[in-house]
């Protein structure tokens, strides 16, 4: 459900050239509330990746962020 919510809110994107992923996504479904485990290798890997986002930790940068503004004449 988290993956679906991310797709709906535009926080999860897939490159359009990944035809195998989209093919598998179209066949991905639930039956009686449970995910059907047939030809779902890419979907399972994607789901695990999304689930691991909650464990992700970013290290603080040692360099301060510097923003530059380009001015055009």
CHARMM-style PDB file with segment names, atoms N, HN, CA, C and O in Angstrom:
ATOM      1  N   UNK     1       0.821  -1.190   0.000  1.00  0.00      PROA
ATOM      2  CA  UNK     1       0.000   0.000   0.000  1.00  0.00      PROA
ATOM      3  C   UNK     1       0.871   1.263   0.000  1.00  0.00      PROA
ATOM      4  O   UNK     1       0.501   2.281  -0.584  1.00  0.00      PROA
ATOM      5  N   UNK     2       2.030   1.183   0.661  1.00  0.00      PROA
ATOM      6  HN  UNK     2       2.331   0.355   1.135  1.00  0.00      PROA
ATOM      7  CA  UNK     2       2.930   2.337   0.689  1.00  0.00      PROA
ATOM      8  C   UNK     2       3.421   2.660  -0.720  1.00  0.00      PROA
ATOM      9  O   UNK     2       3.506   3.827  -1.104  1.00  0.00      PROA
ATOM     10  N   UNK     3       3.742   1.628  -1.478  1.00  0.00      PROA
ATOM     11  HN  UNK     3       3.673   0.680  -1.166  1.00  0.00      PROA
ATOM     12  CA  UNK     3       4.218   1.825  -2.850  1.00  0.00      PROA
ATOM     13  C   UNK     3       3.122   2.478  -3.699  1.00  0.00      PROA
ATOM     14  O   UNK     3       3.399   3.391  -4.476  1.00  0.00      PROA
ATOM     15  N   UNK     4       1.891   2.013  -3.550  1.00  0.00      PROA
ATOM     16  HN  UNK     4       1.666   1.271  -2.918  1.00  0.00      PROA
ATOM     17  CA  UNK     4       0.767   2.581  -4.298  1.00  0.00      PROA
ATOM     18  C   UNK     4       0.542   4.036  -3.909  1.00  0.00      PROA
ATOM     19  O   UNK     4       0.310   4.883  -4.771  1.00  0.00      PROA
ATOM     20  N   UNK     5       0.610   4.323  -2.621  1.00  0.00      PROA
ATOM     21  HN  UNK     5       0.799   3.635  -1.921  1.00  0.00      PROA
ATOM     22  CA  UNK     5       0.442   5.701  -2.154  1.00  0.00      PROA
ATOM     23  C   UNK     5       1.536   6.605  -2.713  1.00  0.00      PROA
ATOM     24  O   UNK     5       1.269   7.744  -3.095  1.00  0.00      PROA
ATOM     25  N   UNK     6       2.757   6.102  -2.759  1.00  0.00      PROA
ATOM     26  HN  UNK     6       2.974   5.176  -2.448  1.00  0.00      PROA
ATOM     27  CA  UNK     6       3.860   6.890  -3.328  1.00  0.00      PROA
ATOM     28  C   UNK     6       3.632   7.143  -4.820  1.00  0.00      PROA
ATOM     29  O   UNK     6       3.940   8.226  -5.317  1.00  0.00      PROA
ATOM     30  N   UNK     7       3.098   6.156  -5.532  1.00  0.00      PROA
ATOM     31  HN  UNK     7       2.848   5.276  -5.128  1.00  0.00      PROA
ATOM     32  CA  UNK     7       2.808   6.344  -6.958  1.00  0.00      PROA
ATOM     33  C   UNK     7       1.723   7.395  -7.147  1.00  0.00      PROA
ATOM     34  O   UNK     7       1.823   8.245  -8.032  1.00  0.00      PROA
ATOM     35  N   UNK     8       0.698   7.337  -6.326  1.00  0.00      PROA
ATOM     36  HN  UNK     8       0.616   6.647  -5.607  1.00  0.00      PROA
ATOM     37  CA  UNK     8      -0.419   8.279  -6.447  1.00  0.00      PROA
ATOM     38  C   UNK     8      -0.019   9.703  -6.120  1.00  0.00      PROA
ATOM     39  O   UNK     8      -0.565  10.646  -6.692  1.00  0.00      PROA
ATOM     40  N   UNK     9       0.929   9.875  -5.205  1.00  0.00      PROA
ATOM     41  HN  UNK     9       1.373   9.109  -4.740  1.00  0.00      PROA
ATOM     42  CA  UNK     9       1.354  11.218  -4.806  1.00  0.00      PROA
ATOM     43  C   UNK     9       2.604  11.681  -5.551  1.00  0.00      PROA
ATOM     44  O   UNK     9       3.206  12.694  -5.196  1.00  0.00      PROA
ATOM     45  N   UNK    10       2.989  10.936  -6.582  1.00  0.00      PROA
ATOM     46  HN  UNK    10       2.500  10.112  -6.871  1.00  0.00      PROA
ATOM     47  CA  UNK    10       4.113  11.306  -7.451  1.00  0.00      PROA
ATOM     48  C   UNK    10       5.451  11.293  -6.715  1.00  0.00      PROA
ATOM     49  O   UNK    10       6.352  12.057  -7.061  1.00  0.00      PROA
ATOM     50  N   UNK    11       5.592  10.435  -5.706  1.00  0.00      PROA
ATOM     51  HN  UNK    11       4.860   9.814  -5.425  1.00  0.00      PROA
ATOM     52  CA  UNK    11       6.851  10.296  -4.988  1.00  0.00      PROA
ATOM     53  C   UNK    11       7.580   9.017  -5.374  1.00  0.00      PROA
ATOM     54  O   UNK    11       8.650   8.730  -4.839  1.00  0.00      PROA
ATOM     55  N   UNK    12       7.015   8.248  -6.292  1.00  0.00      PROA
ATOM     56  HN  UNK    12       6.145   8.481  -6.727  1.00  0.00      PROA
ATOM     57  CA  UNK    12       7.628   7.018  -6.780  1.00  0.00      PROA
ATOM     58  C   UNK    12       7.506   7.018  -8.291  1.00  0.00      PROA
ATOM     59  O   UNK    12       6.402   7.078  -8.833  1.00  0.00      PROA
ATOM     60  N   UNK    13       8.622   6.951  -8.960  1.00  0.00      PROA
ATOM     61  HN  UNK    13       9.518   6.902  -8.520  1.00  0.00      PROA
ATOM     62  CA  UNK    13       8.606   7.009 -10.417  1.00  0.00      PROA
ATOM     63  C   UNK    13       9.458   5.887 -10.982  1.00  0.00      PROA
ATOM     64  O   UNK    13      10.429   5.449 -10.365  1.00  0.00      PROA
ATOM     65  N   UNK    14       9.076   5.434 -12.164  1.00  0.00      PROA
ATOM     66  HN  UNK    14       8.287   5.791 -12.665  1.00  0.00      PROA
ATOM     67  CA  UNK    14       9.800   4.365 -12.852  1.00  0.00      PROA
ATOM     68  C   UNK    14      10.135   4.884 -14.245  1.00  0.00      PROA
ATOM     69  O   UNK    14       9.287   5.473 -14.914  1.00  0.00      PROA
ATOM     70  N   UNK    15      11.368   4.664 -14.677  1.00  0.00      PROA
ATOM     71  HN  UNK    15      12.057   4.185 -14.133  1.00  0.00      PROA
ATOM     72  CA  UNK    15      11.753   5.073 -16.029  1.00  0.00      PROA
ATOM     73  C   UNK    15      10.876   4.368 -17.052  1.00  0.00      PROA
ATOM     74  O   UNK    15      10.631   3.167 -16.933  1.00  0.00      PROA
ATOM     75  N   UNK    16      10.407   5.087 -18.040  1.00  0.00      PROA
ATOM     76  HN  UNK    16      10.606   6.063 -18.136  1.00  0.00      PROA
ATOM     77  CA  UNK    16       9.472   4.524 -19.019  1.00  0.00      PROA
ATOM     78  C   UNK    16      10.085   3.423 -19.879  1.00  0.00      PROA
ATOM     79  O   UNK    16       9.345   2.665 -20.506  1.00  0.00      PROA
ATOM     80  N   UNK    17      11.394   3.312 -19.927  1.00  0.00      PROA
ATOM     81  HN  UNK    17      11.994   3.927 -19.417  1.00  0.00      PROA
ATOM     82  CA  UNK    17      12.051   2.281 -20.729  1.00  0.00      PROA
ATOM     83  C   UNK    17      12.095   0.910 -20.060  1.00  0.00      PROA
ATOM     84  O   UNK    17      12.537  -0.059 -20.678  1.00  0.00      PROA
ATOM     85  N   UNK    18      11.649   0.811 -18.817  1.00  0.00      PROA
ATOM     86  HN  UNK    18      11.290   1.598 -18.315  1.00  0.00      PROA
ATOM     87  CA  UNK    18      11.686  -0.467 -18.104  1.00  0.00      PROA
ATOM     88  C   UNK    18      10.439  -1.289 -18.432  1.00  0.00      PROA
ATOM     89  O   UNK    18       9.538  -1.442 -17.608  1.00  0.00      PROA
ATOM     90  N   UNK    19      10.415  -1.807 -19.648  1.00  0.00      PROA
ATOM     91  HN  UNK    19      11.147  -1.683 -20.317  1.00  0.00      PROA
ATOM     92  CA  UNK    19       9.234  -2.509 -20.149  1.00  0.00      PROA
ATOM     93  C   UNK    19       8.892  -3.764 -19.343  1.00  0.00      PROA
ATOM     94  O   UNK    19       7.716  -4.066 -19.139  1.00  0.00      PROA
ATOM     95  N   UNK    20       9.899  -4.487 -18.891  1.00  0.00      PROA
ATOM     96  HN  UNK    20      10.855  -4.241 -19.057  1.00  0.00      PROA
ATOM     97  CA  UNK    20       9.636  -5.694 -18.102  1.00  0.00      PROA
ATOM     98  C   UNK    20       8.949  -5.343 -16.782  1.00  0.00      PROA
ATOM     99  O   UNK    20       8.062  -6.065 -16.327  1.00  0.00      PROA
ATOM    100  N   UNK    21       9.363  -4.228 -16.168  1.00  0.00      PROA
ATOM    101  HN  UNK    21      10.084  -3.641 -16.537  1.00  0.00      PROA
ATOM    102  CA  UNK    21       8.754  -3.800 -14.912  1.00  0.00      PROA
ATOM    103  C   UNK    21       7.280  -3.471 -15.132  1.00  0.00      PROA
ATOM    104  O   UNK    21       6.424  -3.903 -14.361  1.00  0.00      PROA
ATOM    105  N   UNK    22       6.984  -2.709 -16.180  1.00  0.00      PROA
ATOM    106  HN  UNK    22       7.680  -2.358 -16.807  1.00  0.00      PROA
ATOM    107  CA  UNK    22       5.594  -2.329 -16.455  1.00  0.00      PROA
ATOM    108  C   UNK    22       4.746  -3.532 -16.834  1.00  0.00      PROA
ATOM    109  O   UNK    22       3.573  -3.605 -16.468  1.00  0.00      PROA
ATOM    110  N   UNK    23       5.327  -4.472 -17.563  1.00  0.00      PROA
ATOM    111  HN  UNK    23       6.280  -4.413 -17.861  1.00  0.00      PROA
ATOM    112  CA  UNK    23       4.604  -5.685 -17.919  1.00  0.00      PROA
ATOM    113  C   UNK    23       4.221  -6.461 -16.659  1.00  0.00      PROA
ATOM    114  O   UNK    23       3.092  -6.934 -16.535  1.00  0.00      PROA
ATOM    115  N   UNK    24       5.154  -6.586 -15.740  1.00  0.00      PROA
ATOM    116  HN  UNK    24       6.072  -6.202 -15.841  1.00  0.00      PROA
ATOM    117  CA  UNK    24       4.888  -7.290 -14.488  1.00  0.00      PROA
ATOM    118  C   UNK    24       3.905  -6.503 -13.621  1.00  0.00      PROA
ATOM    119  O   UNK    24       3.059  -7.095 -12.951  1.00  0.00      PROA
ATOM    120  N   UNK    25       4.010  -5.192 -13.630  1.00  0.00      PROA
ATOM    121  HN  UNK    25       4.697  -4.711 -14.174  1.00  0.00      PROA
ATOM    122  CA  UNK    25       3.108  -4.351 -12.844  1.00  0.00      PROA
ATOM    123  C   UNK    25       1.660  -4.527 -13.294  1.00  0.00      PROA
ATOM    124  O   UNK    25       0.747  -4.538 -12.468  1.00  0.00      PROA
ATOM    125  N   UNK    26       1.454  -4.663 -14.586  1.00  0.00      PROA
ATOM    126  HN  UNK    26       2.196  -4.654 -15.257  1.00  0.00      PROA
ATOM    127  CA  UNK    26       0.092  -4.838 -15.108  1.00  0.00      PROA
ATOM    128  C   UNK    26      -0.531  -6.158 -14.664  1.00  0.00      PROA
ATOM    129  O   UNK    26      -1.753  -6.246 -14.542  1.00  0.00      PROA
ATOM    130  N   UNK    27       0.283  -7.187 -14.420  1.00  0.00      PROA
ATOM    131  HN  UNK    27       1.276  -7.115 -14.519  1.00  0.00      PROA
ATOM    132  CA  UNK    27      -0.255  -8.483 -14.002  1.00  0.00      PROA
ATOM    133  C   UNK    27      -0.291  -8.632 -12.479  1.00  0.00      PROA
ATOM    134  O   UNK    27      -0.846  -9.603 -11.964  1.00  0.00      PROA
ATOM    135  N   UNK    28       0.292  -7.683 -11.766  1.00  0.00      PROA
ATOM    136  HN  UNK    28       0.743  -6.895 -12.184  1.00  0.00      PROA
ATOM    137  CA  UNK    28       0.374  -7.723 -10.296  1.00  0.00      PROA
ATOM    138  C   UNK    28      -1.010  -7.455  -9.720  1.00  0.00      PROA
ATOM    139  O   UNK    28      -1.639  -6.454 -10.065  1.00  0.00      PROA
ATOM    140  N   UNK    29      -1.490  -8.334  -8.848  1.00  0.00      PROA
ATOM    141  HN  UNK    29      -0.979  -9.147  -8.567  1.00  0.00      PROA
ATOM    142  CA  UNK    29      -2.817  -8.134  -8.273  1.00  0.00      PROA
ATOM    143  C   UNK    29      -2.970  -8.878  -6.945  1.00  0.00      PROA
ATOM    144  O   UNK    29      -2.117  -9.672  -6.548  1.00  0.00      PROA
ATOM    145  N   UNK    30      -4.065  -8.596  -6.289  1.00  0.00      PROA
ATOM    146  HN  UNK    30      -4.757  -7.951  -6.611  1.00  0.00      PROA
ATOM    147  CA  UNK    30      -4.401  -9.262  -5.033  1.00  0.00      PROA
ATOM    148  C   UNK    30      -5.656 -10.094  -5.244  1.00  0.00      PROA
ATOM    149  O   UNK    30      -6.511  -9.767  -6.067  1.00  0.00      PROA
ATOM    150  N   UNK    31      -5.745 -11.176  -4.482  1.00  0.00      PROA
ATOM    151  HN  UNK    31      -5.050 -11.442  -3.814  1.00  0.00      PROA
ATOM    152  CA  UNK    31      -6.935 -12.020  -4.521  1.00  0.00      PROA
ATOM    153  C   UNK    31      -7.287 -12.336  -3.071  1.00  0.00      PROA
ATOM    154  O   UNK    31      -6.463 -12.871  -2.331  1.00  0.00      PROA
ATOM    155  N   UNK    32      -8.483 -12.013  -2.677  1.00  0.00      PROA
ATOM    156  HN  UNK    32      -9.153 -11.578  -3.279  1.00  0.00      PROA
ATOM    157  CA  UNK    32      -8.929 -12.175  -1.290  1.00  0.00      PROA
ATOM    158  C   UNK    32      -8.017 -11.421  -0.330  1.00  0.00      PROA
ATOM    159  O   UNK    32      -7.757 -11.890   0.778  1.00  0.00      PROA
ATOM    160  N   UNK    33      -7.530 -10.252  -0.750  1.00  0.00      PROA
ATOM    161  HN  UNK    33      -7.742  -9.871  -1.650  1.00  0.00      PROA
ATOM    162  CA  UNK    33      -6.702  -9.410   0.094  1.00  0.00      PROA
ATOM    163  C   UNK    33      -5.235  -9.786   0.143  1.00  0.00      PROA
ATOM    164  O   UNK    33      -4.447  -9.086   0.779  1.00  0.00      PROA
ATOM    165  N   UNK    34      -4.846 -10.867  -0.508  1.00  0.00      PROA
ATOM    166  HN  UNK    34      -5.486 -11.435  -1.025  1.00  0.00      PROA
ATOM    167  CA  UNK    34      -3.449 -11.311  -0.488  1.00  0.00      PROA
ATOM    168  C   UNK    34      -2.837 -11.178  -1.876  1.00  0.00      PROA
ATOM    169  O   UNK    34      -3.509 -11.381  -2.887  1.00  0.00      PROA
ATOM    170  N   UNK    35      -1.548 -10.832  -1.909  1.00  0.00      PROA
ATOM    171  HN  UNK    35      -1.003 -10.666  -1.087  1.00  0.00      PROA
ATOM    172  CA  UNK    35      -0.835 -10.676  -3.170  1.00  0.00      PROA
ATOM    173  C   UNK    35      -0.673 -12.040  -3.823  1.00  0.00      PROA
ATOM    174  O   UNK    35      -0.271 -13.002  -3.168  1.00  0.00      PROA
ATOM    175  N   UNK    36      -0.984 -12.125  -5.108  1.00  0.00      PROA
ATOM    176  HN  UNK    36      -1.310 -11.343  -5.640  1.00  0.00      PROA
ATOM    177  CA  UNK    36      -0.828 -13.369  -5.872  1.00  0.00      PROA
ATOM    178  C   UNK    36       0.642 -13.503  -6.244  1.00  0.00      PROA
ATOM    179  O   UNK    36       1.198 -12.633  -6.914  1.00  0.00      PROA
ATOM    180  N   UNK    37       1.269 -14.586  -5.813  1.00  0.00      PROA
ATOM    181  HN  UNK    37       0.817 -15.293  -5.269  1.00  0.00      PROA
ATOM    182  CA  UNK    37       2.711 -14.789  -5.996  1.00  0.00      PROA
ATOM    183  C   UNK    37       3.008 -15.520  -7.304  1.00  0.00      PROA
ATOM    184  O   UNK    37       3.483 -16.656  -7.286  1.00  0.00      PROA
ATOM    185  N   UNK    38       2.734 -14.883  -8.423  1.00  0.00      PROA
ATOM    186  HN  UNK    38       2.348 -13.960  -8.438  1.00  0.00      PROA
ATOM    187  CA  UNK    38       3.036 -15.453  -9.736  1.00  0.00      PROA
ATOM    188  C   UNK    38       3.739 -14.394 -10.570  1.00  0.00      PROA
ATOM    189  O   UNK    38       3.225 -13.289 -10.742  1.00  0.00      PROA
ATOM    190  N   UNK    39       4.893 -14.726 -11.078  1.00  0.00      PROA
ATOM    191  HN  UNK    39       5.311 -15.623 -10.938  1.00  0.00      PROA
ATOM    192  CA  UNK    39       5.678 -13.820 -11.934  1.00  0.00      PROA
ATOM    193  C   UNK    39       5.735 -12.426 -11.302  1.00  0.00      PROA
ATOM    194  O   UNK    39       5.299 -11.440 -11.897  1.00  0.00      PROA
ATOM    195  N   UNK    40       6.280 -12.366 -10.087  1.00  0.00      PROA
ATOM    196  HN  UNK    40       6.634 -13.167  -9.604  1.00  0.00      PROA
ATOM    197  CA  UNK    40       6.312 -11.090  -9.385  1.00  0.00      PROA
ATOM    198  C   UNK    40       7.697 -10.730  -8.851  1.00  0.00      PROA
ATOM    199  O   UNK    40       7.809 -10.026  -7.847  1.00  0.00      PROA
ATOM    200  N   UNK    41       8.737 -11.202  -9.503  1.00  0.00      PROA
ATOM    201  HN  UNK    41       8.646 -11.774 -10.319  1.00  0.00      PROA
ATOM    202  CA  UNK    41      10.096 -10.960  -9.012  1.00  0.00      PROA
ATOM    203  C   UNK    41      10.439  -9.473  -8.948  1.00  0.00      PROA
ATOM    204  O   UNK    41      10.958  -9.004  -7.935  1.00  0.00      PROA
ATOM    205  N   UNK    42      10.160  -8.737 -10.002  1.00  0.00      PROA
ATOM    206  HN  UNK    42       9.739  -9.117 -10.825  1.00  0.00      PROA
ATOM    207  CA  UNK    42      10.478  -7.310 -10.012  1.00  0.00      PROA
ATOM    208  C   UNK    42       9.604  -6.540  -9.029  1.00  0.00      PROA
ATOM    209  O   UNK    42      10.076  -5.606  -8.380  1.00  0.00      PROA
ATOM    210  N   UNK    43       8.343  -6.920  -8.915  1.00  0.00      PROA
ATOM    211  HN  UNK    43       7.959  -7.679  -9.442  1.00  0.00      PROA
ATOM    212  CA  UNK    43       7.445  -6.249  -7.976  1.00  0.00      PROA
ATOM    213  C   UNK    43       7.877  -6.511  -6.538  1.00  0.00      PROA
ATOM    214  O   UNK    43       7.814  -5.612  -5.699  1.00  0.00      PROA
ATOM    215  N   UNK    44       8.311  -7.724  -6.251  1.00  0.00      PROA
ATOM    216  HN  UNK    44       8.362  -8.454  -6.933  1.00  0.00      PROA
ATOM    217  CA  UNK    44       8.782  -8.043  -4.901  1.00  0.00      PROA
ATOM    218  C   UNK    44      10.033  -7.245  -4.575  1.00  0.00      PROA
ATOM    219  O   UNK    44      10.157  -6.708  -3.474  1.00  0.00      PROA
ATOM    220  N   UNK    45      10.960  -7.163  -5.518  1.00  0.00      PROA
ATOM    221  HN  UNK    45      10.859  -7.600  -6.412  1.00  0.00      PROA
ATOM    222  CA  UNK    45      12.188  -6.399  -5.302  1.00  0.00      PROA
ATOM    223  C   UNK    45      11.866  -4.918  -5.100  1.00  0.00      PROA
ATOM    224  O   UNK    45      12.465  -4.261  -4.249  1.00  0.00      PROA
ATOM    225  N   UNK    46      10.929  -4.399  -5.876  1.00  0.00      PROA
ATOM    226  HN  UNK    46      10.442  -4.933  -6.567  1.00  0.00      PROA
ATOM    227  CA  UNK    46      10.526  -3.007  -5.739  1.00  0.00      PROA
ATOM    228  C   UNK    46       9.875  -2.781  -4.383  1.00  0.00      PROA
ATOM    229  O   UNK    46      10.148  -1.786  -3.712  1.00  0.00      PROA
ATOM    230  N   UNK    47       9.017  -3.705  -3.988  1.00  0.00      PROA
ATOM    231  HN  UNK    47       8.795  -4.513  -4.534  1.00  0.00      PROA
ATOM    232  CA  UNK    47       8.327  -3.595  -2.703  1.00  0.00      PROA
ATOM    233  C   UNK    47       9.332  -3.605  -1.548  1.00  0.00      PROA
ATOM    234  O   UNK    47       9.208  -2.808  -0.618  1.00  0.00      PROA
ATOM    235  N   UNK    48      10.322  -4.496  -1.598  1.00  0.00      PROA
ATOM    236  HN  UNK    48      10.422  -5.143  -2.353  1.00  0.00      PROA
ATOM    237  CA  UNK    48      11.354  -4.536  -0.559  1.00  0.00      PROA
ATOM    238  C   UNK    48      12.138  -3.223  -0.529  1.00  0.00      PROA
ATOM    239  O   UNK    48      12.451  -2.704   0.543  1.00  0.00      PROA
ATOM    240  N   UNK    49      12.450  -2.698  -1.696  1.00  0.00      PROA
ATOM    241  HN  UNK    49      12.196  -3.120  -2.567  1.00  0.00      PROA
ATOM    242  CA  UNK    49      13.168  -1.428  -1.757  1.00  0.00      PROA
ATOM    243  C   UNK    49      12.391  -0.292  -1.114  1.00  0.00      PROA
ATOM    244  O   UNK    49      12.959   0.516  -0.378  1.00  0.00      PROA
ATOM    245  N   UNK    50      11.102  -0.228  -1.387  1.00  0.00      PROA
ATOM    246  HN  UNK    50      10.640  -0.884  -1.985  1.00  0.00      PROA
ATOM    247  CA  UNK    50      10.253   0.809  -0.792  1.00  0.00      PROA
ATOM    248  C   UNK    50      10.150   0.595   0.718  1.00  0.00      PROA
ATOM    249  O   UNK    50      10.172   1.562   1.480  1.00  0.00      PROA
ATOM    250  N   UNK    51      10.038  -0.650   1.153  1.00  0.00      PROA
ATOM    251  HN  UNK    51      10.020  -1.435   0.534  1.00  0.00      PROA
ATOM    252  CA  UNK    51       9.942  -0.932   2.585  1.00  0.00      PROA
ATOM    253  C   UNK    51      11.226  -0.537   3.313  1.00  0.00      PROA
ATOM    254  O   UNK    51      11.170  -0.125   4.471  1.00  0.00      PROA
ATOM    255  N   UNK    52      12.369  -0.653   2.664  1.00  0.00      PROA
ATOM    256  HN  UNK    52      12.416  -0.988   1.723  1.00  0.00      PROA
ATOM    257  CA  UNK    52      13.634  -0.333   3.303  1.00  0.00      PROA
ATOM    258  C   UNK    52      13.884   1.171   3.409  1.00  0.00      PROA
ATOM    259  O   UNK    52      14.811   1.591   4.101  1.00  0.00      PROA
ATOM    260  N   UNK    53      13.074   1.985   2.736  1.00  0.00      PROA
ATOM    261  HN  UNK    53      12.320   1.644   2.174  1.00  0.00      PROA
ATOM    262  CA  UNK    53      13.223   3.430   2.847  1.00  0.00      PROA
ATOM    263  C   UNK    53      13.051   3.889   4.291  1.00  0.00      PROA
ATOM    264  O   UNK    53      13.652   4.881   4.703  1.00  0.00      PROA
ATOM    265  N   UNK    54      12.233   3.174   5.060  1.00  0.00      PROA
ATOM    266  HN  UNK    54      11.744   2.368   4.724  1.00  0.00      PROA
ATOM    267  CA  UNK    54      12.038   3.588   6.459  1.00  0.00      PROA
ATOM    268  C   UNK    54      13.282   3.320   7.308  1.00  0.00      PROA
ATOM    269  O   UNK    54      13.412   3.869   8.402  1.00  0.00      PROA
ATOM    270  N   UNK    55      14.191   2.488   6.816  1.00  0.00      PROA
ATOM    271  HN  UNK    55      14.085   2.042   5.927  1.00  0.00      PROA
ATOM    272  CA  UNK    55      15.438   2.211   7.528  1.00  0.00      PROA
ATOM    273  C   UNK    55      16.583   3.092   7.045  1.00  0.00      PROA
ATOM    274  O   UNK    55      17.671   3.064   7.620  1.00  0.00      PROA
ATOM    275  N   UNK    56      16.349   3.866   6.004  1.00  0.00      PROA
ATOM    276  HN  UNK    56      15.465   3.888   5.537  1.00  0.00      PROA
ATOM    277  CA  UNK    56      17.418   4.669   5.401  1.00  0.00      PROA
ATOM    278  C   UNK    56      17.847   5.803   6.328  1.00  0.00      PROA
ATOM    279  O   UNK    56      17.017   6.468   6.949  1.00  0.00      PROA
ATOM    280  N   UNK    57      19.137   6.004   6.407  1.00  0.00      PROA
ATOM    281  HN  UNK    57      19.811   5.465   5.903  1.00  0.00      PROA
ATOM    282  CA  UNK    57      19.707   7.084   7.207  1.00  0.00      PROA
ATOM    283  C   UNK    57      20.672   7.846   6.310  1.00  0.00      PROA
ATOM    284  O   UNK    57      21.533   7.254   5.658  1.00  0.00      PROA
ATOM    285  N   UNK    58      20.521   9.137   6.285  1.00  0.00      PROA
ATOM    286  HN  UNK    58      19.822   9.617   6.814  1.00  0.00      PROA
ATOM    287  CA  UNK    58      21.452   9.943   5.503  1.00  0.00      PROA
ATOM    288  C   UNK    58      22.501  10.511   6.442  1.00  0.00      PROA
ATOM    289  O   UNK    58      22.192  10.938   7.555  1.00  0.00      PROA
ATOM    290  N   UNK    59      23.722  10.511   5.988  1.00  0.00      PROA
ATOM    291  HN  UNK    59      23.973  10.165   5.083  1.00  0.00      PROA
ATOM    292  CA  UNK    59      24.803  11.060   6.791  1.00  0.00      PROA
ATOM    293  C   UNK    59      24.857  12.565   6.577  1.00  0.00      PROA
ATOM    294  O   UNK    59      24.702  13.044   5.453  1.00  0.00      PROA
ATOM    295  N   UNK    60      25.075  13.306   7.652  1.00  0.00      PROA
ATOM    296  HN  UNK    60      25.201  12.917   8.564  1.00  0.00      PROA
ATOM    297  CA  UNK    60      25.164  14.763   7.484  1.00  0.00      PROA
ATOM    298  C   UNK    60      26.376  15.119   6.626  1.00  0.00      PROA
ATOM    299  O   UNK    60      27.437  14.503   6.730  1.00  0.00      PROA
ATOM    300  N   UNK    61      26.198  16.093   5.805  1.00  0.00      PROA
ATOM    301  HN  UNK    61      25.337  16.594   5.720  1.00  0.00      PROA
ATOM    302  CA  UNK    61      27.275  16.531   4.926  1.00  0.00      PROA
ATOM    303  C   UNK    61      28.273  17.368   5.713  1.00  0.00      PROA
ATOM    304  O   UNK    61      27.888  18.173   6.560  1.00  0.00      PROA
ATOM    305  N   UNK    62      29.557  17.175   5.429  1.00  0.00      PROA
ATOM    306  HN  UNK    62      29.870  16.521   4.741  1.00  0.00      PROA
ATOM    307  CA  UNK    62      30.582  17.974   6.103  1.00  0.00      PROA
ATOM    308  C   UNK    62      30.728  19.341   5.442  1.00  0.00      PROA
ATOM    309  O   UNK    62      31.316  20.258   6.016  1.00  0.00      PROA
ATOM    310  N   UNK    63      30.190  19.469   4.233  1.00  0.00      PROA
ATOM    311  HN  UNK    63      29.713  18.724   3.767  1.00  0.00      PROA
ATOM    312  CA  UNK    63      30.273  20.729   3.516  1.00  0.00      PROA
ATOM    313  C   UNK    63      28.927  21.449   3.600  1.00  0.00      PROA
ATOM    314  O   UNK    63      27.881  20.819   3.448  1.00  0.00      PROA
ATOM    315  N   UNK    64      28.945  22.739   3.836  1.00  0.00      PROA
ATOM    316  HN  UNK    64      29.796  23.250   3.959  1.00  0.00      PROA
ATOM    317  CA  UNK    64      27.680  23.477   3.846  1.00  0.00      PROA
ATOM    318  C   UNK    64      27.136  23.597   2.421  1.00  0.00      PROA
ATOM    319  O   UNK    64      27.899  23.638   1.455  1.00  0.00      PROA
ATOM    320  N   UNK    65      25.835  23.651   2.307  1.00  0.00      PROA
ATOM    321  HN  UNK    65      25.215  23.617   3.092  1.00  0.00      PROA
ATOM    322  CA  UNK    65      25.217  23.827   0.999  1.00  0.00      PROA
ATOM    323  C   UNK    65      25.444  25.252   0.525  1.00  0.00      PROA
ATOM    324  O   UNK    65      25.233  26.202   1.279  1.00  0.00      PROA
ATOM    325  N   UNK    66      25.866  25.400  -0.704  1.00  0.00      PROA
ATOM    326  HN  UNK    66      26.038  24.628  -1.316  1.00  0.00      PROA
ATOM    327  CA  UNK    66      26.113  26.708  -1.279  1.00  0.00      PROA
ATOM    328  C   UNK    66      25.236  26.844  -2.516  1.00  0.00      PROA
ATOM    329  O   UNK    66      25.312  26.033  -3.439  1.00  0.00      PROA
ATOM    330  N   UNK    67      24.423  27.856  -2.522  1.00  0.00      PROA
ATOM    331  HN  UNK    67      24.361  28.515  -1.772  1.00  0.00      PROA
ATOM    332  CA  UNK    67      23.553  28.113  -3.670  1.00  0.00      PROA
ATOM    333  C   UNK    67      24.109  29.283  -4.456  1.00  0.00      PROA
ATOM    334  O   UNK    67      24.492  30.303  -3.884  1.00  0.00      PROA
ATOM    335  N   UNK    68      24.150  29.131  -5.760  1.00  0.00      PROA
ATOM    336  HN  UNK    68      23.839  28.302  -6.225  1.00  0.00      PROA
ATOM    337  CA  UNK    68      24.595  30.245  -6.601  1.00  0.00      PROA
ATOM    338  C   UNK    68      23.447  30.652  -7.509  1.00  0.00      PROA
ATOM    339  O   UNK    68      22.682  29.814  -7.987  1.00  0.00      PROA
ATOM    340  N   UNK    69      23.344  31.913  -7.728  1.00  0.00      PROA
ATOM    341  HN  UNK    69      23.965  32.593  -7.339  1.00  0.00      PROA
ATOM    342  CA  UNK    69      22.306  32.451  -8.603  1.00  0.00      PROA
ATOM    343  C   UNK    69      22.980  33.003  -9.836  1.00  0.00      PROA
ATOM    344  O   UNK    69      23.843  33.876  -9.746  1.00  0.00      PROA
ATOM    345  N   UNK    70      22.587  32.497 -10.981  1.00  0.00      PROA
ATOM    346  HN  UNK    70      21.886  31.788 -11.055  1.00  0.00      PROA
ATOM    347  CA  UNK    70      23.138  33.011 -12.224  1.00  0.00      PROA
ATOM    348  C   UNK    70      22.223  34.116 -12.733  1.00  0.00      PROA
ATOM    349  O   UNK    70      21.006  33.957 -12.835  1.00  0.00      PROA
ATOM    350  N   UNK    71      22.834  35.203 -13.038  1.00  0.00      PROA
ATOM    351  HN  UNK    71      23.823  35.332 -12.956  1.00  0.00      PROA
ATOM    352  CA  UNK    71      22.053  36.337 -13.564  1.00  0.00      PROA
ATOM    353  C   UNK    71      22.408  36.507 -15.029  1.00  0.00      PROA
ATOM    354  O   UNK    71      23.579  36.526 -15.406  1.00  0.00      PROA
ATOM    355  N   UNK    72      21.389  36.629 -15.831  1.00  0.00      PROA
ATOM    356  HN  UNK    72      20.437  36.615 -15.524  1.00  0.00      PROA
ATOM    357  CA  UNK    72      21.577  36.799 -17.259  1.00  0.00      PROA
ATOM    358  C   UNK    72      21.278  38.238 -17.648  1.00  0.00      PROA
ATOM    359  O   UNK    72      20.303  38.826 -17.181  1.00  0.00      PROA
ATOM    360  N   UNK    73      22.121  38.801 -18.506  1.00  0.00      PROA
ATOM    361  HN  UNK    73      22.913  38.323 -18.886  1.00  0.00      PROA
ATOM    362  CA  UNK    73      21.941  40.188 -18.919  1.00  0.00      PROA
ATOM    363  C   UNK    73      20.891  40.317 -19.981  1.00  0.00      PROA
ATOM    364  OT1 UNK    73      20.613  41.423 -20.443  1.00  0.00      PROA
TER     365      UNK     73
END
